[in-house]
Amino acid sequence: MTPEPLPTCQADMKYDILARAGFARRGNLHLPHSIVETPVFMPVGTQGTMKGVVPEQLVAMDCRILLCNTYHLGHRPGHERVKAAGGLHKMMNWDRSILTDSGGFQMVSLSKLMTVDENGVNFESPHTGEMMALPPEKSIEIQQALGADIMMQLDHVIHVLTTGDIVKEAMHRSIRWLDRCKVAHTRDDQAMFPILQGGLNLELRKECAEEMAKRAKVGIAIGGLSGGEEKDHFWRVVAACCAALPPHLPRYVMGVGFPVDLVICSLLGADMFDCVYPTRTARFGTAMVRRGGLMQLNQKRYKEDFLPIDDKCECSTCKNYSRAYLHSIVGKETVGCHLVSVHNIKHQLDLMRDVRQAIQSNSVELFLKQFIHDYYGPIQSEEPSKQDSLKIREVPQWVRDAVNHMGYKLDF
């Protein structure tokens, strides 16, 4: 069978829904550099690199899309230099899809160095101390120079726990900035996603969804979460936004990376996610596993443990290296971070593959029960003699409430 050609312009970029199960969807997002299967987790390569993981390794894992950071690339090496190199794909030797964020998140993460008004955002560079003006038009200019398949609008980001009139003001400003981004968007081979704001106010979220959906062509994002809000608020905002958005648009929940969050949000109807969590936690010698969630490889109990991190994982780390070897190098040798990062990224990609398969086979409830049972299963003790006394961790109430909202039942 001849493969379907990849789109060359925004008008041909599309989202095909292949299967549904409850609120969840399995689909294909057709982008200029790859067809992305959803639900999908996007690893984060902040400055065009995955911190020790080379693109060839991501291809071997069948990673179809990754995220790079507009603000940081705009500083180093600079978008003009990336453009001169032939764009971000060529510069980093990556021939699959890329999504670039807008720089708006740095309003929160670098808030001590930032001011915002109707014109845009002004940052003091943490690298040089120089001021950088980032109006919506500049954000699009930088992203067009980078050449990502998907660009994000510049939105007015406020901390998720902020209350008062500023929440509504930031939401309406984000809509106005989207209109300015659309005028500045001149490259037809790049899609641009609007970003929903509105804090934890469900009515503002629904209002924003209605306005943003009118302007969205290829996909849309749910922003302003994963900033310390209570999980009970988190899942309800995701559920409300997914319910308010039209089905033909893939829904990207920004900054989500914990495995349980990925599963719950996917089953609530979200399609795309990103987070630095897999590589960041790897730098501390922490591996992501199916049973218990995390494996702290620096614990003494792994000193003479010659099993792989996960005997069911097909990543190159699990195929070739033992827990004992990793224990001996994590926190001491940079290769330790590299090997655990490879495993953690593969773990996330495999998890999303399992979610897609569950949706496709209409076995979501069975998958969900097994996932939650494993994820909240016993945490292995550093002292083997204490293993028998360990109990399964309590499944959080927010997880139970979200599962009930989906119409599924947990029998434990």
C-alpha positions as CSV (number, residue, x, y, z in Angstrom):
1,M,0.0,0.0,0.0
2,T,1.3,3.4,-0.9
3,P,1.7,5.6,2.2
4,E,-0.5,8.7,2.4
5,P,1.5,11.8,1.5
6,L,2.3,14.2,4.3
7,P,0.6,17.6,4.1
8,T,2.5,20.6,2.7
9,C,0.2,23.4,3.8
10,Q,-2.1,24.2,6.7
11,A,-5.2,23.5,4.7
12,D,-4.2,19.9,4.3
13,M,-3.2,19.3,7.9
14,K,-6.0,17.3,9.5
15,Y,-7.0,15.1,12.5
16,D,-8.6,11.8,11.8
17,I,-10.4,10.1,14.7
18,L,-9.9,6.3,14.2
19,A,-11.7,5.0,17.3
20,R,-13.6,6.2,20.4
21,A,-14.2,4.7,23.8
22,G,-16.2,6.8,26.2
23,F,-14.7,10.3,26.1
24,A,-11.4,9.1,24.8
25,R,-10.4,9.2,21.1
26,R,-7.6,7.5,19.2
27,G,-6.5,9.5,16.1
28,N,-3.9,10.5,13.6
29,L,-2.7,14.1,13.3
30,H,-1.3,14.7,9.9
31,L,1.6,17.2,10.0
32,P,4.3,18.1,7.4
33,H,7.0,15.9,9.0
34,S,5.0,12.9,10.3
35,I,1.7,11.4,11.1
36,V,1.3,11.6,14.9
37,E,-0.7,8.9,16.6
38,T,-2.8,10.3,19.5
39,P,-3.1,10.3,22.4
40,V,0.6,11.2,22.4
41,F,3.3,12.3,24.8
42,M,5.8,14.8,23.4
43,P,9.3,14.7,25.0
44,V,10.8,18.1,25.6
45,G,14.0,19.2,24.0
46,T,14.2,22.7,25.4
47,Q,17.1,24.0,23.2
48,G,16.8,21.5,20.4
49,T,18.3,18.7,22.5
50,M,16.9,16.0,24.8
51,K,19.7,16.4,27.3
52,G,21.9,13.5,26.4
53,V,19.5,11.6,24.1
54,V,20.3,11.9,20.4
55,P,17.5,12.1,17.7
56,E,18.5,8.6,16.3
57,Q,17.5,7.1,19.7
58,L,14.1,8.9,19.6
59,V,13.5,7.6,16.1
60,A,14.3,4.0,17.4
61,M,11.6,4.5,20.0
62,D,9.2,5.7,17.2
63,C,8.8,9.1,18.7
64,R,6.9,11.1,16.1
65,I,6.9,14.6,17.7
66,L,8.8,16.5,20.3
67,L,8.7,20.0,21.8
68,C,11.3,22.8,21.7
69,N,11.3,26.1,23.6
70,T,10.9,29.4,21.7
71,Y,12.1,31.6,24.6
72,H,15.3,29.7,25.2
73,L,16.1,29.1,21.5
74,G,15.4,32.8,20.8
75,H,18.2,33.6,23.3
76,R,20.6,30.8,22.4
77,P,21.6,30.3,19.6
78,G,19.1,32.8,18.4
79,H,16.3,32.3,15.8
80,E,18.2,34.0,13.0
81,R,21.0,31.5,13.4
82,V,18.6,28.6,13.4
83,K,16.9,30.0,10.3
84,A,20.3,30.4,8.6
85,A,21.1,26.7,9.4
86,G,17.9,25.6,7.5
87,G,15.5,25.6,10.4
88,L,15.3,23.6,13.6
89,H,14.7,20.3,11.9
90,K,17.9,20.5,9.9
91,M,19.9,22.0,12.7
92,M,19.1,19.3,15.2
93,N,19.0,16.5,12.6
94,W,15.3,15.6,13.3
95,D,13.1,14.8,10.3
96,R,9.9,14.2,12.3
97,S,7.4,16.8,13.8
98,I,8.3,19.6,16.2
99,L,6.0,21.7,18.3
100,T,7.4,25.0,19.6
101,D,5.9,26.8,22.6
102,S,5.3,30.5,22.5
103,G,7.5,31.8,25.3
104,G,4.4,32.6,27.4
105,F,5.0,30.1,30.1
106,Q,8.1,32.0,31.1
107,M,5.7,34.7,32.4
108,V,5.3,32.3,35.4
109,S,8.6,30.5,35.5
110,L,10.6,33.7,35.2
111,S,8.1,36.0,36.8
112,K,10.7,38.0,38.8
113,L,12.2,39.1,35.5
114,M,9.0,39.9,33.6
115,T,6.5,42.6,33.0
116,V,3.3,42.3,30.8
117,D,1.0,44.8,29.2
118,E,-1.3,44.9,26.2
119,N,1.6,45.1,23.8
120,G,3.2,41.9,25.1
121,V,5.8,40.6,27.5
122,N,9.1,42.1,28.5
123,F,11.7,39.7,29.9
124,E,15.1,40.3,31.5
125,S,17.3,37.6,30.1
126,P,18.6,35.2,32.8
127,H,21.6,34.7,30.6
128,T,22.7,38.2,29.7
129,G,20.6,40.6,31.8
130,E,19.4,42.3,28.6
131,M,15.7,43.1,28.1
132,M,13.8,41.1,25.5
133,A,10.4,42.4,24.2
134,L,8.1,39.6,23.2
135,P,4.8,40.9,21.7
136,P,2.6,38.3,20.0
137,E,4.0,39.2,16.6
138,K,7.6,38.6,17.8
139,S,6.7,35.2,19.2
140,I,5.3,34.1,15.8
141,E,8.3,35.6,14.0
142,I,10.7,33.5,16.1
143,Q,8.6,30.4,15.7
144,Q,8.4,30.8,11.9
145,A,12.2,31.2,11.8
146,L,12.5,27.9,13.8
147,G,10.2,26.2,11.4
148,A,8.2,23.9,13.7
149,D,5.2,22.0,12.4
150,I,3.1,23.4,15.2
151,M,3.5,26.9,16.7
152,M,1.7,28.1,19.8
153,Q,0.0,31.5,20.1
154,L,1.4,33.9,22.7
155,D,-1.0,33.8,25.6
156,H,-1.2,35.8,28.8
157,V,-0.2,33.2,31.4
158,I,-0.9,33.7,35.0
159,H,-0.3,31.4,37.9
160,V,-3.2,28.9,38.1
161,L,-4.0,29.8,41.7
162,T,-4.5,33.4,40.9
163,T,-7.9,34.8,41.6
164,G,-9.8,38.0,40.9
165,D,-10.4,40.1,37.8
166,I,-6.9,39.4,36.4
167,V,-8.1,35.8,35.5
168,K,-10.8,37.1,33.2
169,E,-8.5,39.9,31.9
170,A,-5.8,37.4,31.0
171,M,-8.3,35.2,29.3
172,H,-9.6,38.0,27.1
173,R,-6.1,39.3,26.4
174,S,-5.1,35.9,25.2
175,I,-8.0,36.0,22.7
176,R,-6.9,39.4,21.5
177,W,-3.3,38.2,21.2
178,L,-4.4,35.2,19.2
179,D,-5.9,37.6,16.6
180,R,-2.6,39.4,16.4
181,C,-0.7,36.1,16.1
182,K,-3.0,35.1,13.2
183,V,-2.2,38.3,11.3
184,A,1.6,37.7,11.9
185,H,1.3,34.0,10.8
186,T,2.4,34.0,7.2
187,R,3.9,30.5,6.7
188,D,1.3,28.1,5.3
189,D,3.4,25.1,6.1
190,Q,3.1,25.7,9.9
191,A,0.0,25.2,12.0
192,M,-0.8,27.5,15.0
193,F,-2.7,26.3,18.0
194,P,-4.7,28.7,20.2
195,I,-4.4,28.3,24.0
196,L,-7.4,28.2,26.3
197,Q,-7.0,30.2,29.5
198,G,-9.4,31.0,32.4
199,G,-7.8,29.6,35.4
200,L,-9.9,27.3,37.5
201,N,-13.1,29.1,36.6
202,L,-15.1,26.6,34.5
203,E,-17.4,29.2,33.0
204,L,-14.4,31.3,31.8
205,R,-12.9,28.2,30.4
206,K,-16.1,27.4,28.4
207,E,-16.3,31.0,27.2
208,C,-12.7,31.0,26.1
209,A,-13.2,27.6,24.4
210,E,-16.0,29.0,22.3
211,E,-14.0,32.0,21.1
212,M,-10.7,30.1,20.5
213,A,-12.4,27.3,18.6
214,K,-13.8,29.8,16.1
215,R,-10.2,30.7,15.3
216,A,-8.5,27.3,15.5
217,K,-7.7,25.5,12.2
218,V,-5.7,22.4,13.1
219,G,-5.7,22.0,16.9
220,I,-6.1,23.7,20.2
221,A,-4.4,23.7,23.6
222,I,-5.5,23.8,27.2
223,G,-3.1,26.1,29.1
224,G,-2.6,27.4,32.6
225,L,-2.6,24.0,34.4
226,S,0.1,21.9,36.1
227,G,1.1,24.8,38.3
228,G,0.3,23.5,41.7
229,E,-3.5,23.4,41.7
230,E,-5.3,20.7,43.5
231,K,-5.8,17.6,41.4
232,D,-9.6,17.7,42.0
233,H,-9.6,21.1,40.2
234,F,-7.1,19.9,37.5
235,W,-9.1,17.0,36.2
236,R,-12.4,19.0,36.2
237,V,-10.9,21.8,34.1
238,V,-9.5,19.3,31.6
239,A,-12.9,17.5,31.5
240,A,-14.8,20.7,31.0
241,C,-12.5,22.0,28.3
242,C,-12.6,18.8,26.4
243,A,-16.4,18.7,26.5
244,A,-16.6,22.3,25.3
245,L,-14.3,21.9,22.3
246,P,-15.3,20.6,18.9
247,P,-14.3,17.0,18.1
248,H,-12.4,17.7,15.0
249,L,-9.6,19.5,16.9
250,P,-6.9,17.6,18.8
251,R,-6.7,18.9,22.4
252,Y,-3.3,19.5,23.8
253,V,-3.0,19.8,27.6
254,M,0.2,21.7,28.2
255,G,2.8,20.7,30.8
256,V,1.4,17.3,31.8
257,G,3.8,14.4,32.2
258,F,3.0,12.3,35.3
259,P,1.8,8.8,34.1
260,V,-1.4,8.9,36.0
261,D,-2.2,12.4,34.7
262,L,-1.5,11.2,31.1
263,V,-3.9,8.3,31.5
264,I,-6.7,10.2,33.2
265,C,-6.5,13.2,30.8
266,S,-6.4,10.9,27.7
267,L,-9.5,9.1,28.9
268,L,-11.3,12.4,29.5
269,G,-10.8,13.3,25.9
270,A,-7.4,15.0,25.6
271,D,-4.9,14.0,22.9
272,M,-1.5,15.6,23.3
273,F,0.8,16.2,26.3
274,D,4.3,17.4,27.0
275,C,6.6,17.6,30.1
276,V,10.3,17.6,31.1
277,Y,9.5,15.1,33.9
278,P,11.0,11.9,32.3
279,T,14.4,13.5,31.7
280,R,14.4,15.7,34.8
281,T,13.6,12.8,37.1
282,A,16.3,10.7,35.4
283,R,18.9,13.2,36.4
284,F,18.2,12.2,40.0
285,G,18.6,8.5,39.2
286,T,14.8,7.9,39.2
287,A,13.4,5.4,36.7
288,M,9.7,5.3,35.8
289,V,8.2,1.8,36.2
290,R,4.8,0.2,35.9
291,R,4.5,-1.1,39.4
292,G,4.7,1.6,42.1
293,G,5.4,4.4,39.6
294,L,9.1,5.1,40.4
295,M,12.3,3.2,41.1
296,Q,15.0,5.1,43.0
297,L,18.1,3.5,41.6
298,N,20.4,5.2,44.1
299,Q,18.9,3.1,46.9
300,K,21.2,0.5,48.4
301,R,18.9,-2.4,47.6
302,Y,19.9,-2.2,43.9
303,K,23.6,-2.5,44.6
304,E,23.6,-6.2,43.7
305,D,20.4,-6.3,41.7
306,F,21.3,-7.6,38.2
307,L,17.8,-7.4,36.7
308,P,16.9,-4.7,34.2
309,I,14.8,-1.7,35.3
310,D,11.8,-3.4,33.7
311,D,12.0,-6.9,32.2
312,K,9.1,-6.0,29.8
313,C,10.6,-2.8,28.5
314,E,12.2,-2.9,25.1
315,C,14.4,0.2,25.5
316,S,18.1,-0.1,24.9
317,T,18.8,0.5,28.5
318,C,16.7,-2.4,29.8
319,K,18.0,-4.7,27.1
320,N,21.7,-4.0,28.0
321,Y,22.1,-2.7,31.5
322,S,21.2,-3.9,35.0
323,R,19.9,-2.0,38.0
324,A,23.2,-2.7,39.8
325,Y,25.2,-1.0,37.0
326,L,22.9,2.0,37.0
327,H,23.1,2.2,40.8
328,S,26.8,2.4,40.5
329,I,26.8,5.4,38.1
330,V,23.7,7.5,38.7
331,G,24.6,10.8,40.2
332,K,28.3,10.1,39.4
333,E,28.6,9.7,35.6
334,T,26.7,11.6,33.0
335,V,26.0,8.3,31.1
336,G,23.8,7.3,34.1
337,C,21.4,10.2,33.4
338,H,21.5,9.3,29.7
339,L,20.6,5.7,30.2
340,V,17.8,6.4,32.6
341,S,16.5,9.2,30.3
342,V,16.3,6.7,27.4
343,H,14.2,4.3,29.6
344,N,11.9,7.1,31.0
345,I,11.1,8.5,27.6
346,K,10.4,5.0,26.2
347,H,8.2,4.3,29.2
348,Q,6.0,7.3,28.5
349,L,5.8,6.5,24.8
350,D,4.9,2.9,25.6
351,L,2.3,4.0,28.1
352,M,0.6,6.2,25.4
353,R,0.8,3.3,22.9
354,D,-1.1,1.1,25.5
355,V,-3.7,3.9,26.0
356,R,-4.2,4.0,22.2
357,Q,-4.5,0.2,22.0
358,A,-7.1,0.2,24.8
359,I,-9.2,2.8,23.0
360,Q,-8.9,0.9,19.7
361,S,-9.9,-2.4,21.2
362,N,-12.6,-0.8,23.4
363,S,-11.0,-2.2,26.5
364,V,-10.4,1.0,28.4
365,E,-12.0,0.0,31.7
366,L,-9.9,-3.2,31.9
367,F,-6.7,-1.2,31.0
368,L,-7.6,1.5,33.5
369,K,-8.1,-0.9,36.4
370,Q,-4.8,-2.7,35.7
371,F,-2.9,0.6,35.3
372,I,-4.2,2.0,38.6
373,H,-3.6,-1.3,40.4
374,D,0.0,-1.3,39.2
375,Y,0.7,2.4,39.6
376,Y,-0.5,2.5,43.2
377,G,0.9,-0.9,44.0
378,P,3.5,-1.6,46.7
379,I,6.5,0.7,46.8
380,Q,9.6,-1.5,47.1
381,S,11.5,-1.0,50.4
382,E,15.2,-0.5,50.6
383,E,15.2,-3.3,53.1
384,P,14.0,-6.6,51.6
385,S,12.9,-7.9,55.1
386,K,10.2,-5.3,55.1
387,Q,8.6,-6.2,51.8
388,D,6.0,-8.4,53.3
389,S,4.6,-5.6,55.4
390,L,4.1,-3.2,52.5
391,K,0.5,-2.3,51.5
392,I,-0.9,-1.0,48.3
393,R,-1.1,2.8,48.4
394,E,-4.4,4.5,48.7
395,V,-5.8,5.5,45.3
396,P,-6.4,9.3,45.5
397,Q,-10.0,10.5,45.6
398,W,-9.5,12.7,42.6
399,V,-8.6,9.6,40.5
400,R,-11.7,7.8,41.8
401,D,-13.9,10.9,41.0
402,A,-12.4,11.2,37.5
403,V,-13.0,7.5,36.8
404,N,-16.6,7.8,38.1
405,H,-17.1,10.8,35.8
406,M,-16.0,8.6,32.8
407,G,-18.5,6.0,33.8
408,Y,-16.1,3.3,34.9
409,K,-15.8,1.5,38.2
410,L,-12.8,0.5,40.3
411,D,-13.3,-2.7,42.3
412,F,-10.5,-1.9,44.9
